[in-house]
């Protein structure tokens, strides 16, 4: 998922350089959503690992 966030970030940078502001803004917002979703899932799995691991 972080790979997709990085891809959309690069697309937004390239589109911003060439002046496609609508495309750049859309790709940037998709990259931001994917990045924060990946961070949230990571934190969820870390919390689950600690809670399940400590009960075993």
mmCIF file of the N, C-alpha and C atoms, coordinates in Angstrom:
data_MODEL
# 
_entry.id   MODEL 
# 
loop_
_atom_site.group_PDB 
_atom_site.id 
_atom_site.type_symbol 
_atom_site.label_atom_id 
_atom_site.label_alt_id 
_atom_site.label_comp_id 
_atom_site.label_asym_id 
_atom_site.label_entity_id 
_atom_site.label_seq_id 
_atom_site.pdbx_PDB_ins_code 
_atom_site.Cartn_x 
_atom_site.Cartn_y 
_atom_site.Cartn_z 
_atom_site.occupancy 
_atom_site.B_iso_or_equiv 
_atom_site.pdbx_formal_charge 
_atom_site.auth_seq_id 
_atom_site.auth_comp_id 
_atom_site.auth_asym_id 
_atom_site.auth_atom_id 
_atom_site.pdbx_PDB_model_num 
ATOM 1   N N  . UNK A 1 1  ? 0.818  -1.183  0.000   1.00 0.00 ? 1  UNK A N  1 
ATOM 2   C CA . UNK A 1 1  ? 0.000  0.000   0.000   1.00 0.00 ? 1  UNK A CA 1 
ATOM 3   C C  . UNK A 1 1  ? 0.867  1.255   0.000   1.00 0.00 ? 1  UNK A C  1 
ATOM 4   N N  . UNK A 1 2  ? 1.987  1.186   0.717   1.00 0.00 ? 2  UNK A N  1 
ATOM 5   C CA . UNK A 1 2  ? 2.892  2.333   0.677   1.00 0.00 ? 2  UNK A CA 1 
ATOM 6   C C  . UNK A 1 2  ? 3.497  2.513   -0.711  1.00 0.00 ? 2  UNK A C  1 
ATOM 7   N N  . UNK A 1 3  ? 3.624  1.415   -1.442  1.00 0.00 ? 3  UNK A N  1 
ATOM 8   C CA . UNK A 1 3  ? 4.128  1.510   -2.815  1.00 0.00 ? 3  UNK A CA 1 
ATOM 9   C C  . UNK A 1 3  ? 3.168  2.333   -3.671  1.00 0.00 ? 3  UNK A C  1 
ATOM 10  N N  . UNK A 1 4  ? 1.852  2.076   -3.509  1.00 0.00 ? 4  UNK A N  1 
ATOM 11  C CA . UNK A 1 4  ? 0.859  2.840   -4.276  1.00 0.00 ? 4  UNK A CA 1 
ATOM 12  C C  . UNK A 1 4  ? 0.864  4.307   -3.864  1.00 0.00 ? 4  UNK A C  1 
ATOM 13  N N  . UNK A 1 5  ? 1.036  4.573   -2.568  1.00 0.00 ? 5  UNK A N  1 
ATOM 14  C CA . UNK A 1 5  ? 1.108  5.958   -2.110  1.00 0.00 ? 5  UNK A CA 1 
ATOM 15  C C  . UNK A 1 5  ? 2.302  6.663   -2.735  1.00 0.00 ? 5  UNK A C  1 
ATOM 16  N N  . UNK A 1 6  ? 3.432  5.964   -2.815  1.00 0.00 ? 6  UNK A N  1 
ATOM 17  C CA . UNK A 1 6  ? 4.614  6.552   -3.435  1.00 0.00 ? 6  UNK A CA 1 
ATOM 18  C C  . UNK A 1 6  ? 4.403  6.783   -4.928  1.00 0.00 ? 6  UNK A C  1 
ATOM 19  N N  . UNK A 1 7  ? 3.744  5.849   -5.601  1.00 0.00 ? 7  UNK A N  1 
ATOM 20  C CA . UNK A 1 7  ? 3.464  6.009   -7.035  1.00 0.00 ? 7  UNK A CA 1 
ATOM 21  C C  . UNK A 1 7  ? 2.583  7.226   -7.282  1.00 0.00 ? 7  UNK A C  1 
ATOM 22  N N  . UNK A 1 8  ? 1.514  7.376   -6.488  1.00 0.00 ? 8  UNK A N  1 
ATOM 23  C CA . UNK A 1 8  ? 0.633  8.531   -6.665  1.00 0.00 ? 8  UNK A CA 1 
ATOM 24  C C  . UNK A 1 8  ? 1.338  9.829   -6.301  1.00 0.00 ? 8  UNK A C  1 
ATOM 25  N N  . UNK A 1 9  ? 2.265  9.780   -5.336  1.00 0.00 ? 9  UNK A N  1 
ATOM 26  C CA . UNK A 1 9  ? 3.037  10.970  -4.997  1.00 0.00 ? 9  UNK A CA 1 
ATOM 27  C C  . UNK A 1 9  ? 3.925  11.394  -6.161  1.00 0.00 ? 9  UNK A C  1 
ATOM 28  N N  . UNK A 1 10 ? 4.571  10.427  -6.796  1.00 0.00 ? 10 UNK A N  1 
ATOM 29  C CA . UNK A 1 10 ? 5.423  10.738  -7.954  1.00 0.00 ? 10 UNK A CA 1 
ATOM 30  C C  . UNK A 1 10 ? 4.575  11.277  -9.105  1.00 0.00 ? 10 UNK A C  1 
ATOM 31  N N  . UNK A 1 11 ? 3.402  10.689  -9.317  1.00 0.00 ? 11 UNK A N  1 
ATOM 32  C CA . UNK A 1 11 ? 2.507  11.187  -10.366 1.00 0.00 ? 11 UNK A CA 1 
ATOM 33  C C  . UNK A 1 11 ? 2.120  12.635  -10.084 1.00 0.00 ? 11 UNK A C  1 
ATOM 34  N N  . UNK A 1 12 ? 1.832  12.937  -8.819  1.00 0.00 ? 12 UNK A N  1 
ATOM 35  C CA . UNK A 1 12 ? 1.449  14.313  -8.495  1.00 0.00 ? 12 UNK A CA 1 
ATOM 36  C C  . UNK A 1 12 ? 2.612  15.276  -8.689  1.00 0.00 ? 12 UNK A C  1 
ATOM 37  N N  . UNK A 1 13 ? 3.842  14.837  -8.389  1.00 0.00 ? 13 UNK A N  1 
ATOM 38  C CA . UNK A 1 13 ? 4.997  15.708  -8.627  1.00 0.00 ? 13 UNK A CA 1 
ATOM 39  C C  . UNK A 1 13 ? 5.204  15.981  -10.108 1.00 0.00 ? 13 UNK A C  1 
ATOM 40  N N  . UNK A 1 14 ? 5.114  14.927  -10.918 1.00 0.00 ? 14 UNK A N  1 
ATOM 41  C CA . UNK A 1 14 ? 5.310  15.093  -12.364 1.00 0.00 ? 14 UNK A CA 1 
ATOM 42  C C  . UNK A 1 14 ? 4.200  15.963  -12.953 1.00 0.00 ? 14 UNK A C  1 
ATOM 43  N N  . UNK A 1 15 ? 2.958  15.721  -12.530 1.00 0.00 ? 15 UNK A N  1 
ATOM 44  C CA . UNK A 1 15 ? 1.847  16.521  -13.040 1.00 0.00 ? 15 UNK A CA 1 
ATOM 45  C C  . UNK A 1 15 ? 1.975  17.972  -12.600 1.00 0.00 ? 15 UNK A C  1 
ATOM 46  N N  . UNK A 1 16 ? 2.465  18.183  -11.378 1.00 0.00 ? 16 UNK A N  1 
ATOM 47  C CA . UNK A 1 16 ? 2.664  19.551  -10.913 1.00 0.00 ? 16 UNK A CA 1 
ATOM 48  C C  . UNK A 1 16 ? 3.743  20.282  -11.697 1.00 0.00 ? 16 UNK A C  1 
ATOM 49  N N  . UNK A 1 17 ? 4.797  19.580  -12.085 1.00 0.00 ? 17 UNK A N  1 
ATOM 50  C CA . UNK A 1 17 ? 5.864  20.191  -12.872 1.00 0.00 ? 17 UNK A CA 1 
ATOM 51  C C  . UNK A 1 17 ? 5.355  20.620  -14.238 1.00 0.00 ? 17 UNK A C  1 
ATOM 52  N N  . UNK A 1 18 ? 4.498  19.781  -14.834 1.00 0.00 ? 18 UNK A N  1 
ATOM 53  C CA . UNK A 1 18 ? 3.987  20.097  -16.162 1.00 0.00 ? 18 UNK A CA 1 
ATOM 54  C C  . UNK A 1 18 ? 2.749  20.991  -16.143 1.00 0.00 ? 18 UNK A C  1 
ATOM 55  N N  . UNK A 1 19 ? 2.256  21.354  -14.966 1.00 0.00 ? 19 UNK A N  1 
ATOM 56  C CA . UNK A 1 19 ? 1.168  22.308  -14.868 1.00 0.00 ? 19 UNK A CA 1 
ATOM 57  C C  . UNK A 1 19 ? -0.225 21.704  -14.861 1.00 0.00 ? 19 UNK A C  1 
ATOM 58  N N  . UNK A 1 20 ? -0.343 20.404  -14.700 1.00 0.00 ? 20 UNK A N  1 
ATOM 59  C CA . UNK A 1 20 ? -1.658 19.780  -14.616 1.00 0.00 ? 20 UNK A CA 1 
ATOM 60  C C  . UNK A 1 20 ? -2.095 19.790  -13.157 1.00 0.00 ? 20 UNK A C  1 
ATOM 61  N N  . UNK A 1 21 ? -2.600 20.936  -12.708 1.00 0.00 ? 21 UNK A N  1 
ATOM 62  C CA . UNK A 1 21 ? -2.866 21.102  -11.282 1.00 0.00 ? 21 UNK A CA 1 
ATOM 63  C C  . UNK A 1 21 ? -4.003 20.213  -10.800 1.00 0.00 ? 21 UNK A C  1 
ATOM 64  N N  . UNK A 1 22 ? -5.019 19.979  -11.624 1.00 0.00 ? 22 UNK A N  1 
ATOM 65  C CA . UNK A 1 22 ? -6.126 19.122  -11.209 1.00 0.00 ? 22 UNK A CA 1 
ATOM 66  C C  . UNK A 1 22 ? -5.677 17.689  -11.003 1.00 0.00 ? 22 UNK A C  1 
ATOM 67  N N  . UNK A 1 23 ? -4.858 17.190  -11.914 1.00 0.00 ? 23 UNK A N  1 
ATOM 68  C CA . UNK A 1 23 ? -4.336 15.830  -11.797 1.00 0.00 ? 23 UNK A CA 1 
ATOM 69  C C  . UNK A 1 23 ? -3.392 15.729  -10.604 1.00 0.00 ? 23 UNK A C  1 
ATOM 70  N N  . UNK A 1 24 ? -2.564 16.737  -10.423 1.00 0.00 ? 24 UNK A N  1 
ATOM 71  C CA . UNK A 1 24 ? -1.614 16.722  -9.308  1.00 0.00 ? 24 UNK A CA 1 
ATOM 72  C C  . UNK A 1 24 ? -2.340 16.729  -7.970  1.00 0.00 ? 24 UNK A C  1 
ATOM 73  N N  . UNK A 1 25 ? -3.393 17.526  -7.879  1.00 0.00 ? 25 UNK A N  1 
ATOM 74  C CA . UNK A 1 25 ? -4.130 17.610  -6.628  1.00 0.00 ? 25 UNK A CA 1 
ATOM 75  C C  . UNK A 1 25 ? -4.857 16.298  -6.335  1.00 0.00 ? 25 UNK A C  1 
ATOM 76  N N  . UNK A 1 26 ? -5.429 15.686  -7.362  1.00 0.00 ? 26 UNK A N  1 
ATOM 77  C CA . UNK A 1 26 ? -6.112 14.410  -7.172  1.00 0.00 ? 26 UNK A CA 1 
ATOM 78  C C  . UNK A 1 26 ? -5.159 13.300  -6.771  1.00 0.00 ? 26 UNK A C  1 
ATOM 79  N N  . UNK A 1 27 ? -4.021 13.225  -7.434  1.00 0.00 ? 27 UNK A N  1 
ATOM 80  C CA . UNK A 1 27 ? -3.032 12.193  -7.103  1.00 0.00 ? 27 UNK A CA 1 
ATOM 81  C C  . UNK A 1 27 ? -2.454 12.425  -5.717  1.00 0.00 ? 27 UNK A C  1 
ATOM 82  N N  . UNK A 1 28 ? -2.277 13.682  -5.343  1.00 0.00 ? 28 UNK A N  1 
ATOM 83  C CA . UNK A 1 28 ? -1.754 13.982  -4.016  1.00 0.00 ? 28 UNK A CA 1 
ATOM 84  C C  . UNK A 1 28 ? -2.723 13.560  -2.922  1.00 0.00 ? 28 UNK A C  1 
ATOM 85  N N  . UNK A 1 29 ? -4.008 13.809  -3.151  1.00 0.00 ? 29 UNK A N  1 
ATOM 86  C CA . UNK A 1 29 ? -4.987 13.427  -2.133  1.00 0.00 ? 29 UNK A CA 1 
ATOM 87  C C  . UNK A 1 29 ? -5.108 11.907  -2.025  1.00 0.00 ? 29 UNK A C  1 
ATOM 88  N N  . UNK A 1 30 ? -5.003 11.190  -3.145  1.00 0.00 ? 30 UNK A N  1 
ATOM 89  C CA . UNK A 1 30 ? -5.026 9.728   -3.103  1.00 0.00 ? 30 UNK A CA 1 
ATOM 90  C C  . UNK A 1 30 ? -3.797 9.207   -2.364  1.00 0.00 ? 30 UNK A C  1 
ATOM 91  N N  . UNK A 1 31 ? -2.637 9.792   -2.630  1.00 0.00 ? 31 UNK A N  1 
ATOM 92  C CA . UNK A 1 31 ? -1.407 9.373   -1.953  1.00 0.00 ? 31 UNK A CA 1 
ATOM 93  C C  . UNK A 1 31 ? -1.502 9.616   -0.455  1.00 0.00 ? 31 UNK A C  1 
ATOM 94  N N  . UNK A 1 32 ? -2.083 10.744  -0.067  1.00 0.00 ? 32 UNK A N  1 
ATOM 95  C CA . UNK A 1 32 ? -2.208 11.053  1.351   1.00 0.00 ? 32 UNK A CA 1 
ATOM 96  C C  . UNK A 1 32 ? -3.138 10.065  2.055   1.00 0.00 ? 32 UNK A C  1 
ATOM 97  N N  . UNK A 1 33 ? -4.260 9.738   1.421   1.00 0.00 ? 33 UNK A N  1 
ATOM 98  C CA . UNK A 1 33 ? -5.204 8.783   2.010   1.00 0.00 ? 33 UNK A CA 1 
ATOM 99  C C  . UNK A 1 33 ? -4.556 7.407   2.149   1.00 0.00 ? 33 UNK A C  1 
ATOM 100 N N  . UNK A 1 34 ? -3.872 6.947   1.103   1.00 0.00 ? 34 UNK A N  1 
ATOM 101 C CA . UNK A 1 34 ? -3.224 5.633   1.164   1.00 0.00 ? 34 UNK A CA 1 
ATOM 102 C C  . UNK A 1 34 ? -2.121 5.595   2.219   1.00 0.00 ? 34 UNK A C  1 
ATOM 103 N N  . UNK A 1 35 ? -1.386 6.682   2.345   1.00 0.00 ? 35 UNK A N  1 
ATOM 104 C CA . UNK A 1 35 ? -0.316 6.735   3.334   1.00 0.00 ? 35 UNK A CA 1 
ATOM 105 C C  . UNK A 1 35 ? -0.873 6.632   4.749   1.00 0.00 ? 35 UNK A C  1 
ATOM 106 N N  . UNK A 1 36 ? -1.899 7.413   5.053   1.00 0.00 ? 36 UNK A N  1 
ATOM 107 C CA . UNK A 1 36 ? -2.454 7.381   6.402   1.00 0.00 ? 36 UNK A CA 1 
ATOM 108 C C  . UNK A 1 36 ? -3.186 6.077   6.677   1.00 0.00 ? 36 UNK A C  1 
ATOM 109 N N  . UNK A 1 37 ? -3.779 5.472   5.646   1.00 0.00 ? 37 UNK A N  1 
ATOM 110 C CA . UNK A 1 37 ? -4.402 4.161   5.820   1.00 0.00 ? 37 UNK A CA 1 
ATOM 111 C C  . UNK A 1 37 ? -3.345 3.105   6.135   1.00 0.00 ? 37 UNK A C  1 
ATOM 112 N N  . UNK A 1 38 ? -2.212 3.160   5.459   1.00 0.00 ? 38 UNK A N  1 
ATOM 113 C CA . UNK A 1 38 ? -1.129 2.216   5.721   1.00 0.00 ? 38 UNK A CA 1 
ATOM 114 C C  . UNK A 1 38 ? -0.577 2.402   7.128   1.00 0.00 ? 38 UNK A C  1 
ATOM 115 N N  . UNK A 1 39 ? -0.428 3.643   7.584   1.00 0.00 ? 39 UNK A N  1 
ATOM 116 C CA . UNK A 1 39 ? 0.059  3.909   8.937   1.00 0.00 ? 39 UNK A CA 1 
ATOM 117 C C  . UNK A 1 39 ? -0.943 3.392   9.974   1.00 0.00 ? 39 UNK A C  1 
ATOM 118 N N  . UNK A 1 40 ? -2.235 3.607   9.728   1.00 0.00 ? 40 UNK A N  1 
ATOM 119 C CA . UNK A 1 40 ? -3.257 3.141   10.667  1.00 0.00 ? 40 UNK A CA 1 
ATOM 120 C C  . UNK A 1 40 ? -3.270 1.614   10.751  1.00 0.00 ? 40 UNK A C  1 
ATOM 121 N N  . UNK A 1 41 ? -3.161 0.932   9.615   1.00 0.00 ? 41 UNK A N  1 
ATOM 122 C CA . UNK A 1 41 ? -3.123 -0.521  9.626   1.00 0.00 ? 41 UNK A CA 1 
ATOM 123 C C  . UNK A 1 41 ? -1.872 -1.036  10.330  1.00 0.00 ? 41 UNK A C  1 
ATOM 124 N N  . UNK A 1 42 ? -0.753 -0.381  10.121  1.00 0.00 ? 42 UNK A N  1 
ATOM 125 C CA . UNK A 1 42 ? 0.481  -0.765  10.794  1.00 0.00 ? 42 UNK A CA 1 
ATOM 126 C C  . UNK A 1 42 ? 0.330  -0.660  12.309  1.00 0.00 ? 42 UNK A C  1 
ATOM 127 N N  . UNK A 1 43 ? -0.216 0.457   12.771  1.00 0.00 ? 43 UNK A N  1 
ATOM 128 C CA . UNK A 1 43 ? -0.398 0.631   14.211  1.00 0.00 ? 43 UNK A CA 1 
ATOM 129 C C  . UNK A 1 43 ? -1.381 -0.378  14.774  1.00 0.00 ? 43 UNK A C  1 
ATOM 130 N N  . UNK A 1 44 ? -2.431 -0.682  14.034  1.00 0.00 ? 44 UNK A N  1 
ATOM 131 C CA . UNK A 1 44 ? -3.404 -1.678  14.471  1.00 0.00 ? 44 UNK A CA 1 
ATOM 132 C C  . UNK A 1 44 ? -2.749 -3.045  14.627  1.00 0.00 ? 44 UNK A C  1 
ATOM 133 N N  . UNK A 1 45 ? -1.939 -3.440  13.654  1.00 0.00 ? 45 UNK A N  1 
ATOM 134 C CA . UNK A 1 45 ? -1.277 -4.735  13.729  1.00 0.00 ? 45 UNK A CA 1 
ATOM 135 C C  . UNK A 1 45 ? -0.229 -4.783  14.838  1.00 0.00 ? 45 UNK A C  1 
ATOM 136 N N  . UNK A 1 46 ? 0.440  -3.684  15.105  1.00 0.00 ? 46 UNK A N  1 
ATOM 137 C CA . UNK A 1 46 ? 1.399  -3.646  16.208  1.00 0.00 ? 46 UNK A CA 1 
ATOM 138 C C  . UNK A 1 46 ? 0.677  -3.800  17.543  1.00 0.00 ? 46 UNK A C  1 
ATOM 139 N N  . UNK A 1 47 ? -0.444 -3.117  17.699  1.00 0.00 ? 47 UNK A N  1 
ATOM 140 C CA . UNK A 1 47 ? -1.208 -3.223  18.935  1.00 0.00 ? 47 UNK A CA 1 
ATOM 141 C C  . UNK A 1 47 ? -1.740 -4.645  19.093  1.00 0.00 ? 47 UNK A C  1 
ATOM 142 N N  . UNK A 1 48 ? -2.263 -5.219  18.030  1.00 0.00 ? 48 UNK A N  1 
ATOM 143 C CA . UNK A 1 48 ? -2.761 -6.592  18.102  1.00 0.00 ? 48 UNK A CA 1 
ATOM 144 C C  . UNK A 1 48 ? -1.639 -7.580  18.423  1.00 0.00 ? 48 UNK A C  1 
ATOM 145 N N  . UNK A 1 49 ? -0.467 -7.380  17.869  1.00 0.00 ? 49 UNK A N  1 
ATOM 146 C CA . UNK A 1 49 ? 0.655  -8.268  18.135  1.00 0.00 ? 49 UNK A CA 1 
ATOM 147 C C  . UNK A 1 49 ? 1.051  -8.230  19.603  1.00 0.00 ? 49 UNK A C  1 
ATOM 148 N N  . UNK A 1 50 ? 1.048  -7.037  20.189  1.00 0.00 ? 50 UNK A N  1 
ATOM 149 C CA . UNK A 1 50 ? 1.410  -6.928  21.594  1.00 0.00 ? 50 UNK A CA 1 
ATOM 150 C C  . UNK A 1 50 ? 0.330  -7.516  22.505  1.00 0.00 ? 50 UNK A C  1 
ATOM 151 N N  . UNK A 1 51 ? -0.934 -7.299  22.173  1.00 0.00 ? 51 UNK A N  1 
ATOM 152 C CA . UNK A 1 51 ? -1.996 -7.800  23.041  1.00 0.00 ? 51 UNK A CA 1 
ATOM 153 C C  . UNK A 1 51 ? -2.155 -9.312  22.923  1.00 0.00 ? 51 UNK A C  1 
ATOM 154 N N  . UNK A 1 52 ? -2.089 -9.845  21.713  1.00 0.00 ? 52 UNK A N  1 
ATOM 155 C CA . UNK A 1 52 ? -2.214 -11.281 21.532  1.00 0.00 ? 52 UNK A CA 1 
ATOM 156 C C  . UNK A 1 52 ? -0.952 -12.000 21.998  1.00 0.00 ? 52 UNK A C  1 
ATOM 157 N N  . UNK A 1 53 ? 0.193  -11.411 21.718  1.00 0.00 ? 53 UNK A N  1 
ATOM 158 C CA . UNK A 1 53 ? 1.463  -12.022 22.107  1.00 0.00 ? 53 UNK A CA 1 
ATOM 159 C C  . UNK A 1 53 ? 1.636  -12.080 23.610  1.00 0.00 ? 53 UNK A C  1 
ATOM 160 N N  . UNK A 1 54 ? 1.116  -11.102 24.330  1.00 0.00 ? 54 UNK A N  1 
ATOM 161 C CA . UNK A 1 54 ? 1.280  -11.096 25.781  1.00 0.00 ? 54 UNK A CA 1 
ATOM 162 C C  . UNK A 1 54 ? 0.319  -12.058 26.467  1.00 0.00 ? 54 UNK A C  1 
ATOM 163 N N  . UNK A 1 55 ? -0.774 -12.431 25.795  1.00 0.00 ? 55 UNK A N  1 
ATOM 164 C CA . UNK A 1 55 ? -1.742 -13.340 26.416  1.00 0.00 ? 55 UNK A CA 1 
ATOM 165 C C  . UNK A 1 55 ? -1.391 -14.802 26.183  1.00 0.00 ? 55 UNK A C  1 
ATOM 166 N N  . UNK A 1 56 ? -0.414 -15.087 25.311  1.00 0.00 ? 56 UNK A N  1 
ATOM 167 C CA . UNK A 1 56 ? -0.043 -16.479 25.051  1.00 0.00 ? 56 UNK A CA 1 
ATOM 168 C C  . UNK A 1 56 ? 0.931  -17.032 26.063  1.00 0.00 ? 56 UNK A C  1 
# 
